[in-house]
Amino acid sequence: MASAVETAVKDSHVEKKKKPSARYWQDSKEKGKTENKSQNEAENGNKRKANKRKLKGDQRGGKMVLSGKSDPFPGPAPLPEERLQKFKRREKSKLPNRKRRKLRDVVARSEVVSEMAQKRAAQFDLLLPEEAGFLEGDEDEDTCMISQEDIAEAVDITSGAKYFNLNLSQFGPYRLDYSRTGRHLLLGGRRGHVACLDWQSKQLMCEMNVMESVNDVKWLHSESMYAVAQKKWLYIYDSKGIELHCIRKFNDVLCMQFLPYHFLLATASATGFLQYLDVSVGKEIAAICTKAGRLDVMCQNPHNAIIHLGHSNGTVTLWSPNQKEALVKMLCHQGGVRSVAVDKTGTYMVTSGMDKKLKVYDIRAFKPLQSYFLPAGASCLSLSHKGLLSAATGDIVQVYKDVWSTAVTKPYMAHRVRGTVWGLHFCPFEDVLGVGHGDGFTSMLVPGAGEPNFDGLDANPYRSSKQRQEWEVKALLEKIQPELISLDPDQLCHVDQASYEQKHKERVQALGFDPLAKEKFIPKLKKKGRSSSGNVERRKRQVAHEDQRDMIRTSVEDKMKIEKEIKKQERKKEALSGLRSALDRFKK
Amino acid sequence: ANSSRPFLSSHQMKVKVLSRNPDDYVRETKLDIQRVPRNYDPALHPFEVPREYTRALNATKLERVFAKPFLASLDGHRDGVNCMAKHTKSLSTLLSGSCDGEVKVWNLTKRECVRTLQAHEGFVRGMVVRFCGNSFFTVGDDKTIKQWKMEAPGYGEEEEPLNTILGKTVFTGLDHHQKEGVFATCGQQVDIWDEQRSSPIRSFTWGVDSFSSVRFNPVETELLASCASDRSIVLYDMRESTPLKKVIMNLRSNTICWNPMEAYYFTCSNEDYNLYTYDMRHLDRPVIVHMDHVSAVLDIDYSPTGKEFVSASFDKTIRIFPRDSGHSREVYHTKRMQHVICIKWSADNKYILSGSDEMNIRMWKANAAEKLGVLSPREREAVNYNQKLKEKFQHHPQIRRISRHRHLPKAIYSQAKELRVMKEARRRKEINVRKHSKPGTVPVVSEKEKHIVTVVK
């Protein structure tokens, strides 16, 4: 190998670069030796090869291949444990009893297959092309002191262009929403200005004024449609700004959430109604009266499609379309709740309230984890894919890192915008935070916020229109029915271990009668000569007797047993006392 | 990706912002296929289970939509089709013999009859193709065994058998050895013949009854099994002079078939509407009782994979059973199909051929919803994926209901219901009898043991 390189160097225009880099398994001494050797016996290739083989064979028992070289990395590449853990679906199940041979076989096989799948996925994870962004300050410099301009200057031009301001002072303050792929931005000004644009190329798709106050804007499943909650009704427009629907069933909507896998648009209104609209068929799925007054704080749990509502009495309630009552009510703050956010994995919920506190909850166990005091209180919250938390206090946007695992003292980043912040959203798959405020819109750079590697079949920022159409058909085909929304989304794959009694109870409730109940014996009357009252009575008694036989038998047996025991105890007592009166011999 | 290296600015800070090069994610020319980068991180794929469930439900529904099993009907016989034989070398050739002694050779790809010959007077009772595929044997009601060439006679030549053996009694069944020039017939006794001789080299009798079917074991090639009309199934070894053992059941078995992959199992079709799979080593109780037919089962054939078998019944239906299941997974019927007398599963595991009373041979798909023809790799992948999903969620009530739904003719439906009621009544009565008699006097007999009278060695 070494000799080949030497010869190549002589007549090659590419210099040292071609030399293979030293590997840790190659002994430096040995390398020197072989180099020397190669000069001496360049023509005697076979012999050298044999030597080398011998050397290698001595050093490590690597597997020999046809070429005679041993494999420096025998076996499959090692996988780090935490990466394997990332793809773990559930704990290993216990093998059933040996007697249940068939089931045991099936379980064992599926176990092997799932383990293999986990390994393959972890191996594939190594090959992902992109790495997440980061920001590190100088030794004694806080990252929160670094200004956006400095960051934009330090990074490449395309990334630097992602920091920009839109001065829209006329119709503000603005709410905003990014589409699921992160390519498109939807802006809704309080005073009726609605605009959607491809924010990376800054291409305006449509812009209009609806001549009404706008409460909230939301993209639907793709960038071709969006919903606008206006003063009175809910409207749906397409990307060219043409009004497609005006939905009069949904009035006074204040905020909206779109559940992408269910094709449901959840709206919360000023009248206290939580409504679900199936956008694939245009039907209202559920309308729930929450009886909690004006609903202006809302977020969804992306893990299980549960809607979280914040109320003015400090509670956060969890809702599914299948139940008229809240699934969970949590008292989170002493004042009203101002904002709620749930992270991507559905593990943590972050709330901020009028009591100027920011609290972190483990939403699976409904347990508080951290509580922070913000002097100004946070009006808007947003969580990124990678778990960065952005909180807006007045006109300052602060970004925090790791709010749930450690008690954070300083923000990761901070930025002052020109007006009071009204909407806050991290852009999916980008290190960008969109801020809608009184004076327009600001796109901020937040290194380390976005998921670096997207999945092309789920949300592809670079998809063509053909790919989008195909995705749309597939997504509609596998639309999840709203009945399947529950706190645990994996419930479908668990064995339903409801007891027989429970099942029977449900069946009785569903049917309205007990199918297993014994029919009440009704003697047929009007039989010749058999319907005399005496006979009827006797027959009844006979049947009653049949039924009671078992009971009587068992009760008699029980009585006998008890008597026996009593006698036994008496006898014991006597034996213990040892006293015998003269009359005892007459006892049985 | 290159442009996003950490930079060092005047601040001495290190920063990297996500910045993707679109060239890595968009195809270069229109002739390329689109790039689809994948990331299998579970956090990016929420609702894994409900989405898979929805896919499984869709797949199940589509399977029912596409379930069109009937392919073709081969007509030409002038009497009921009594027996069929698969060609051992050619997938597209089928032989059939009818009740008027006519034998037809069919080309299945063209779906036409390529040759017709009058083989016997009266029924053609049995037919088998020699392992080399050059000739075939027929037996008939006229007490003869005839060997025919597979090729049609040339122009001007007369249709004549290669060899004719005149037997003493009527033959009812026939099977050929897997490797040697030996074949077995059954009638009043089971005879083993050498192809070169005109008298049997061995005859087996056990009692004085007639046999309806004889089959060579495909792996232990010297072993045979036969069904006798005295309700027994008898096993023989060709090298011995006496039969090995027999099991007597409650009712008569009609035909027998060995599992080609696990050749110690055989399945017999019985007059009591059931099929029984036996382990040849333990005849005292069947491994599985396959129930679902509502009339006598007339014929059975295993798939070449040995995982399933198909049965033909007097109730005008065909049913497909998994090897290890007590109930059928599929039932085929048409309005015009009468009592199905013979059935074959094609050697490529794709088709089922049934011959019935009303003179037709019908060709069915073995998997009703399967797409025929060559599948593209993506199609095949999708099919496999859907298959796995259906398997995963098969026990969910909605999916099970859809996948099990079959339309049945009213007669069969009502008869099945009636049978169910009868069975339930019998069970209830047995329980009552047990309840009202001395404990231990009425033992519990399992379904498997119910139908066996005795085993004789």
Contacts between the chains, C-beta under 8 A, distances in Angstrom:
chain1	res1	chain2	res2	distance
A	86	B	41	6.9
A	86	B	42	7.4
A	87	B	40	7.0
A	87	B	41	7.9
A	87	B	42	6.6
A	89	B	42	7.4
A	102	B	324	7.7
A	121	B	40	4.5
A	124	B	38	7.5
A	124	B	40	6.1
A	125	B	40	7.2
A	125	B	41	7.4
A	128	B	39	6.2
A	129	B	1	6.3
A	129	B	24	6.8
A	129	B	37	7.3
A	130	B	1	6.3
A	130	B	18	6.8
A	130	B	20	6.6
A	131	B	16	7.8
A	132	B	18	7.2
A	133	B	4	7.4
A	133	B	15	7.6
A	133	B	16	4.6
A	133	B	17	4.7
A	133	B	18	5.0
A	134	B	6	7.9
A	134	B	14	7.2
A	134	B	15	7.3
A	134	B	16	5.4
A	135	B	13	6.9
A	135	B	14	7.4
A	135	B	15	4.9
A	135	B	16	7.8
A	136	B	13	6.3
A	136	B	14	4.3
A	136	B	15	7.5
A	137	B	11	7.7
A	137	B	13	5.1
A	138	B	11	6.8
A	138	B	12	4.4
A	138	B	13	6.2
A	141	B	11	7.3
A	141	B	12	7.6
A	141	B	13	6.9
A	143	B	13	7.6
A	146	B	11	6.4
A	146	B	13	5.9
A	146	B	15	8.0
A	150	B	9	6.5
A	150	B	11	5.6
A	150	B	13	7.5
A	151	B	15	5.7
A	151	B	17	7.4
A	153	B	9	6.5
A	154	B	7	4.6
A	154	B	9	4.0
A	154	B	11	7.4
A	154	B	13	7.0
A	154	B	15	5.2
A	155	B	4	7.4
A	155	B	7	6.4
A	155	B	15	6.1
A	155	B	16	7.6
A	155	B	17	4.8
A	155	B	19	7.2
A	156	B	3	4.1
A	156	B	4	6.5
A	156	B	7	8.0
A	156	B	19	5.8
A	158	B	3	6.9
A	158	B	19	5.6
A	159	B	3	7.7
A	159	B	4	6.9
A	159	B	17	4.3
A	159	B	18	7.6
A	159	B	19	4.4
A	162	B	17	7.5
A	261	B	46	7.0
A	261	B	47	5.0
A	261	B	50	7.7
A	261	B	51	6.6
A	302	B	46	6.0
A	303	B	46	5.6
A	304	B	46	7.9
A	304	B	47	7.9
A	305	B	47	7.3
A	344	B	43	5.6
A	345	B	43	5.4
A	346	B	46	7.8
A	385	B	43	8.0
A	429	B	18	7.6
A	430	B	18	6.0
A	431	B	17	4.6
A	431	B	18	4.6
A	445	B	17	5.7
A	447	B	15	5.6
A	447	B	16	6.1
A	447	B	17	5.0
A	447	B	18	7.9
A	450	B	18	5.3
A	451	B	39	8.0
A	451	B	44	6.9
A	452	B	18	5.7
A	453	B	37	6.9
A	453	B	39	4.3
A	453	B	41	7.7
A	454	B	37	6.9
A	454	B	39	6.4
A	454	B	44	7.5
A	455	B	37	7.4
A	455	B	38	5.7
A	455	B	39	4.5
A	455	B	40	7.6
A	455	B	41	7.8
A	455	B	44	5.2
A	455	B	45	7.0
A	456	B	35	7.2
A	456	B	36	3.7
A	456	B	37	4.8
A	456	B	38	6.1
A	457	B	36	6.2
A	457	B	38	7.0
A	458	B	44	6.2
A	458	B	45	6.5
A	460	B	25	7.9
A	460	B	36	7.4
A	460	B	37	7.9
A	461	B	25	7.8
A	462	B	22	6.1
A	462	B	25	4.1
A	462	B	26	5.3
A	462	B	35	8.0
A	463	B	34	7.9
A	464	B	26	7.9
A	464	B	34	6.6
A	466	B	34	7.8
A	467	B	34	5.8
A	477	B	54	7.9
A	477	B	55	7.9
A	477	B	58	6.0
A	478	B	51	5.3
A	478	B	54	4.7
A	478	B	55	5.4
A	478	B	58	7.1
A	479	B	54	6.9
A	480	B	47	5.9
A	480	B	50	4.5
A	480	B	51	6.2
A	480	B	54	5.7
A	481	B	54	7.3
A	484	B	50	4.6
A	484	B	53	7.4
A	489	B	46	7.1
A	489	B	47	5.4
A	489	B	48	7.8
A	489	B	49	6.4
A	489	B	50	6.1
A	490	B	48	7.5
A	490	B	49	4.9
A	491	B	49	7.8
A	492	B	49	4.8
A	492	B	50	6.0
A	492	B	53	5.3
A	492	B	396	7.5
A	493	B	49	4.7
